[in-house]
Amino acid sequence: MGRWQNRPAGSNWGEFGADDQRGRMNLLTPARRLAAVREVREGVVFCLSLPLDYPGGPGLWETRSPPKLAATRFANGHAAYPFHMSGYAKRATDVVNDDQVTLCLQYSTQWDALAHCGSEFDADGDGVREAVFYNGFRADGDMSAPDDPAFAGARALGIENLARAGVQGRGVLVDLEREYGRKPASVGYEALMRLMEAQKVEVEAGDFLCIYTGFADLVLEMQKKPDHRVLQRSCAGLAGADARLQRWIDESGVVALCADNAAVESTAMADSGAEREPLLPLHELCLFKLGIHLAELWYLRDLARWLAAHQRTRFLLTAPPLDLPGAVGSPVTPLATV
C-alpha cells in the first residue's frame, strides 16, 4: 500500500480502501439504518449527554478544562449581550444576545476521532518505529505541528469524517452496572459474554455497542466537584488487554463502542512483562488497528432502566459529532429512540 509496507497484526488497514478515513463506519449501510429504524416502537427519546460543563473543575484529565462561555464583542469592544438593535436602527425594538465558547472538545460527553490515538509502529518495514495512525496515516505530515502558526489539527482522520458518515444506526446496550454496581471491575471476554447472554443482548455487524457502568451517574452526583480518588476506584470497564475480548470486538463487526465511563476500558495498567506496550490497549485496537470509533462519558442510566423494564436491549441511536475539520474529538448530544 502507498503509506505502509507493514500493517499491524490483526488490523484491517486497506480493507476499506487505501485512503479510507471512516474505518468500521463503512459498515453502516442504508440497510442497517433501516433495521435500526425498525427498533422504534414507542417514539420515546432519551438524551444520552451529560451537561457539557461536567465533570466540573479540571475534569478527569489534566489537559482538559471546562467550557468557558463569553459574550461576543463588536469592534468597539461593546458586548453583544444583550444588544439593543436600536443602536443600528432607532425604531428597532429587538434585543439580542450573542455568545462564544472556549471548549475542550473531549471534556465531557464525546466522540474520539480516529486521529485521537495512534501507535509507534514500523509501517515502512525498515526496522524503525514511526508514529502512525489508522490506515497508515502519519504523525509527521498528516498531523499539524502544535506550534505551527497555521495549525489545522489532523489533516487526516479528523472528526469531520465521522460527522459526514452519518452517525445513525442501531444501538445495543449491555448493563454492567446491574452486575457490578459501583465496584471496580475489569470485564473480560468471559464475563461480558455471560452478561450478554443473561441480558439477551445480541450484537450484529454495524451495531453501536453501548456499555452502561454507572460512572457518569457518579460524576453527576459529585456536582462539579469530581473526587478523582473515588472515580479511579469505582465502576466497571472493559479489560482492554484481554486477547479474547479483542478478538470478539473485531469479529463482532461493531462500528463503535460507547460507554458512560472515562475511557471505555479500565485504565488500571497491568504489567504484562512486555518491554513496551500500549497504556490503553483497547484504544490501540479500536482507533489504531480497526477504525472502530470510541465514545466516552455518555449518560446511559435512564435508557438502561427503561430498556430493562421493557425487556429490550436495542434502539435507534442518532449521535453525529461536530463537523469540525481537523478536530481529534468532539462533544456530542446522542439521542436514543425506542
C-alpha positions, 0 to 999 in steps of 0.5 A, spaced: 500 500 500 502 507 498 503 509 506 505 502 509 509 496 507 507 493 514 500 493 517 499 491 524 497 484 526 490 483 526 488 490 523 484 491 517 488 497 514 486 497 506 480 493 507 476 499 506 480 502 501 487 505 501 485 512 503 479 510 507 478 515 513 471 512 516 474 505 518 468 500 521 463 506 519 463 503 512 459 498 515 453 502 516 449 501 510 442 504 508 440 497 510 442 497 517 439 504 518 433 501 516 433 495 521 435 500 526 429 504 524 425 498 525 427 498 533 422 504 534 416 502 537 414 507 542 417 514 539 420 515 546 427 519 546 432 519 551 438 524 551 444 520 552 449 527 554 451 529 560 451 537 561 457 539 557 460 543 563 461 536 567 465 533 570 466 540 573 473 543 575 479 540 571 475 534 569 478 527 569 484 529 565 489 534 566 489 537 559 482 538 559 478 544 562 471 546 562 467 550 557 468 557 558 462 561 555 463 569 553 459 574 550 461 576 543 464 583 542 463 588 536 469 592 534 468 597 539 469 592 544 461 593 546 458 586 548 453 583 544 449 581 550 444 583 550 444 588 544 439 593 543 438 593 535 436 600 536 443 602 536 443 600 528 436 602 527 432 607 532 425 604 531 428 597 532 425 594 538 429 587 538 434 585 543 439 580 542 444 576 545 450 573 542 455 568 545 462 564 544 465 558 547 472 556 549 471 548 549 475 542 550 472 538 545 473 531 549 471 534 556 465 531 557 460 527 553 464 525 546 466 522 540 474 520 539 476 521 532 480 516 529 486 521 529 485 521 537 490 515 538 495 512 534 501 507 535 509 507 534 509 502 529 514 500 523 509 501 517 515 502 512 518 495 514 525 498 515 526 496 522 524 503 525 518 505 529 514 511 526 508 514 529 502 512 525 495 512 525 489 508 522 490 506 515 497 508 515 496 515 516 502 519 519 504 523 525 509 527 521 505 530 515 498 528 516 498 531 523 499 539 524 505 541 528 502 544 535 506 550 534 505 551 527 502 558 526 497 555 521 495 549 525 489 545 522 489 539 527 489 532 523 489 533 516 487 526 516 482 522 520 479 528 523 472 528 526 469 531 520 469 524 517 465 521 522 460 527 522 459 526 514 458 518 515 452 519 518 452 517 525 445 513 525 444 506 526 442 501 531 444 501 538 445 495 543 446 496 550 449 491 555 448 493 563 454 492 567 452 496 572 446 491 574 452 486 575 457 490 578 454 496 581 459 501 583 465 496 584 471 496 580 471 491 575 475 489 569 470 485 564 473 480 560 471 476 554 468 471 559 464 475 563 461 480 558 459 474 554 455 471 560 452 478 561 450 478 554 447 472 554 443 473 561 441 480 558 439 477 551 443 482 548 445 480 541 450 484 537 450 484 529 455 487 524 454 495 524 451 495 531 453 501 536 455 497 542 453 501 548 456 499 555 452 502 561 457 502 568 454 507 572 460 512 572 457 518 569 451 517 574 457 518 579 460 524 576 453 527 576 452 526 583 459 529 585 456 536 582 462 539 579 466 537 584 469 530 581 473 526 587 478 523 582 480 518 588 473 515 588 472 515 580 479 511 579 476 506 584 469 505 582 465 502 576 466 497 571 470 497 564 472 493 559 479 489 560 482 492 554 488 487 554 484 481 554 486 477 547 479 474 547 475 480 548 479 483 542 478 478 538 470 478 539 470 486 538 473 485 531 469 479 529 463 482 532 463 487 526 461 493 531 462 500 528 463 503 535 463 502 542 460 507 547 460 507 554 458 512 560 465 511 563 472 515 562 475 511 557 471 505 555 476 500 558 479 500 565 485 504 565 488 500 571 495 498 567 497 491 568 504 489 567 504 484 562 512 483 562 512 486 555 518 491 554 513 496 551 506 496 550 500 500 549 497 504 556 490 503 553 490 497 549 483 497 547 484 504 544 490 501 540 485 496 537 479 500 536 482 507 533 489 504 531 488 497 528 480 497 526 477 504 525 472 502 530 470 509 533 470 510 541 465 514 545 466 516 552 462 519 558 455 518 555 449 518 560 446 511 559 442 510 566 435 512 564 435 508 557 438 502 561 432 502 566 427 503 561 430 498 556 430 493 562 423 494 564 421 493 557 425 487 556 429 490 550 436 491 549 436 495 542 434 502 539 435 507 534 441 511 536 442 518 532 449 521 535 453 525 529 459 529 532 461 536 530 463 537 523 469 540 525 475 539 520 481 537 523 478 536 530 481 529 534 474 529 538 468 532 539 462 533 544 456 530 542 448 530 544 446 522 542 439 521 542 436 514 543 429 512 540 425 506 542 
